[in-house]
Amino acid sequence: MLFYIFVIIVTLPIVEGIGLYWLSAKIGLPGLAAWILGTAFLGAALARRQGMRCWVEMNRRLDGGEQPTDAIMHGLLVLFAGLLLILPGLLTDLLGLLLLIPFVRSLVIRYAFVRFQTYRLRRQAENPGNGMETSNVADTVRDSKSYRAKDDIIDV
C-alpha cells in the first residue's frame, strides 16, 4: 500500500504537468490560468453545496435514530473532491468533478466497503486467535457468603 502511495505522489505531478503543458498549448497561458482558477472556485462552491447536503442528511439520520455512516462517507468524499478541484491539473479536476456526483460517490463507498470487508475477513482467517478474549462464567468460583438470595434484598 505504501508503494502505491509513493508511486501516486511521484507520478501525479508529472502527469499533471504534462496535461497542463498540453492544455496551455491548446488554449494559451491566459486560458490555462482561467481554467485553473475557474475549476478551483467551481470546486470550492460545489464542494460547499454538496457538503451542506451531506451535513443535512447526516443530521436527519441522527434525528431519526439511524447511523449516519453513508452521510459521513459522502461528506468525506466531498471534502476530498474539493481538495482535488483546488489542486491545479486536469486529472485531479476530472476526479474531483466525478466525486461530486452522488451516484459516483455511492459506487466508491460500496467498492471501499467491499474491499474493507474482504480485507477484514482475510485478516481474521490468517490470525484466528487475535479476537477478543472472553471468560466462561461457569468457570468462576463463587464464595457462599457472596451469594444472596432474593429474600435477603431489602428495599429502603
C-alpha positions as CSV (number, residue, x, y, z in Angstrom):
1,M,0.0,0.0,0.0
2,L,2.8,2.3,0.9
3,F,4.4,1.6,-2.5
4,Y,1.2,2.7,-4.3
5,I,1.0,5.9,-2.4
6,F,4.6,6.6,-3.2
7,V,4.0,5.9,-6.9
8,I,1.0,8.3,-6.9
9,I,2.9,11.0,-5.2
10,V,5.8,10.8,-7.7
11,T,3.8,10.3,-10.9
12,L,0.8,12.6,-10.3
13,P,2.8,15.8,-10.6
14,I,4.5,14.6,-13.7
15,V,1.2,13.6,-15.4
16,E,-0.5,16.9,-14.2
17,G,2.5,18.9,-15.6
18,I,2.2,17.2,-19.0
19,G,-1.5,17.8,-19.0
20,L,-1.2,21.4,-18.1
21,Y,1.5,21.9,-20.8
22,W,-0.8,20.3,-23.4
23,L,-3.7,22.4,-22.3
24,S,-1.6,25.6,-22.4
25,A,-0.5,24.8,-25.9
26,K,-4.2,24.4,-27.0
27,I,-5.8,27.4,-25.2
28,G,-2.8,29.6,-24.3
29,L,-1.4,30.8,-21.0
30,P,-4.3,33.2,-20.1
31,G,-6.8,30.4,-20.8
32,L,-4.8,28.0,-18.7
33,A,-4.8,30.5,-15.8
34,A,-8.6,30.9,-16.2
35,W,-9.1,27.1,-16.3
36,I,-7.1,26.6,-13.1
37,L,-8.8,29.5,-11.2
38,G,-12.2,28.6,-12.6
39,T,-12.0,24.9,-11.5
40,A,-10.7,26.0,-8.1
41,F,-13.6,28.3,-7.5
42,L,-16.1,26.0,-9.0
43,G,-14.8,23.1,-6.9
44,A,-15.0,25.2,-3.7
45,A,-18.5,26.2,-4.5
46,L,-19.7,22.7,-5.5
47,A,-17.9,21.1,-2.5
48,R,-19.6,23.6,-0.2
49,R,-23.0,22.9,-1.6
50,Q,-22.6,19.1,-1.6
51,G,-21.0,19.3,1.8
52,M,-24.1,21.1,3.2
53,R,-26.3,18.5,1.7
54,C,-24.3,15.8,3.4
55,W,-24.4,17.7,6.7
56,V,-28.2,18.0,6.5
57,E,-28.6,14.3,5.6
58,M,-26.3,13.3,8.5
59,N,-28.4,15.4,10.9
60,R,-31.6,14.0,9.5
61,R,-30.4,10.5,10.1
62,L,-29.2,11.3,13.6
63,D,-32.5,12.8,14.5
64,G,-34.3,9.7,13.1
65,G,-32.1,7.4,15.3
66,E,-30.2,5.9,12.4
67,Q,-26.5,5.7,11.9
68,P,-25.2,8.3,9.5
69,T,-22.4,6.2,8.1
70,D,-23.3,6.8,4.5
71,A,-23.7,10.5,5.1
72,I,-20.3,10.7,6.8
73,M,-18.6,8.8,4.0
74,H,-20.3,11.1,1.4
75,G,-19.1,14.1,3.3
76,L,-15.5,12.8,3.4
77,L,-15.6,12.1,-0.3
78,V,-17.0,15.6,-1.0
79,L,-14.1,17.1,1.1
80,F,-11.7,15.0,-0.9
81,A,-13.3,16.1,-4.2
82,G,-13.0,19.8,-3.1
83,L,-9.3,19.2,-2.4
84,L,-8.8,17.6,-5.8
85,L,-10.5,20.5,-7.5
86,I,-8.4,23.1,-5.7
87,L,-5.2,21.4,-6.9
88,P,-4.2,22.5,-10.4
89,G,-4.3,19.9,-13.0
90,L,-6.6,18.1,-15.5
91,L,-6.6,14.7,-13.8
92,T,-7.3,16.0,-10.4
93,D,-10.1,18.2,-11.8
94,L,-11.7,15.3,-13.5
95,L,-11.5,13.1,-10.4
96,G,-12.8,15.9,-8.2
97,L,-15.8,16.6,-10.5
98,L,-16.6,12.9,-10.7
99,L,-16.5,12.6,-6.9
100,L,-19.1,15.5,-6.6
101,I,-21.7,13.3,-8.4
102,P,-23.7,11.5,-5.7
103,F,-24.0,8.3,-7.8
104,V,-20.2,8.1,-8.3
105,R,-19.7,8.6,-4.5
106,S,-22.1,5.8,-3.8
107,L,-20.2,3.5,-6.1
108,V,-16.9,4.4,-4.5
109,I,-18.4,3.9,-1.0
110,R,-19.8,0.5,-2.0
111,Y,-16.4,-0.5,-3.5
112,A,-14.5,0.6,-0.5
113,F,-16.9,-1.2,1.8
114,V,-16.5,-4.5,-0.1
115,R,-12.7,-4.1,-0.1
116,F,-12.7,-3.4,3.6
117,Q,-14.9,-6.4,4.4
118,T,-12.7,-8.8,2.3
119,Y,-9.6,-7.4,3.9
120,R,-11.0,-7.8,7.4
121,L,-12.2,-11.4,6.7
122,R,-8.8,-12.3,5.2
123,R,-7.0,-10.9,8.3
124,Q,-9.3,-12.9,10.6
125,A,-8.7,-16.1,8.6
126,E,-5.0,-15.6,8.9
127,N,-5.0,-14.8,12.6
128,P,-8.0,-16.6,14.1
129,G,-6.7,-16.2,17.7
130,N,-6.5,-12.4,17.7
131,G,-10.1,-11.8,18.7
132,M,-11.4,-10.5,22.0
133,E,-10.8,-12.8,24.9
134,T,-13.9,-14.0,26.7
135,S,-14.2,-15.7,30.0
136,N,-16.6,-18.5,30.8
137,V,-19.0,-17.5,33.6
138,A,-19.3,-21.2,34.7
139,D,-15.6,-21.3,35.4
140,T,-15.8,-18.6,38.1
141,V,-15.8,-19.9,41.7
142,R,-18.3,-18.1,44.0
143,D,-18.0,-18.0,47.7
144,S,-21.2,-19.0,49.6
145,K,-21.0,-15.8,51.6
146,S,-21.1,-13.6,48.4
147,Y,-24.3,-15.2,47.2
148,R,-27.5,-13.5,48.3
149,A,-30.9,-15.0,47.9
150,K,-33.8,-12.9,46.6
151,D,-35.3,-12.8,50.1
152,D,-32.3,-11.1,51.5
153,I,-32.6,-7.9,49.4
154,I,-34.1,-5.1,51.4
155,D,-35.6,-2.1,49.6
156,V,-35.4,1.2,51.5
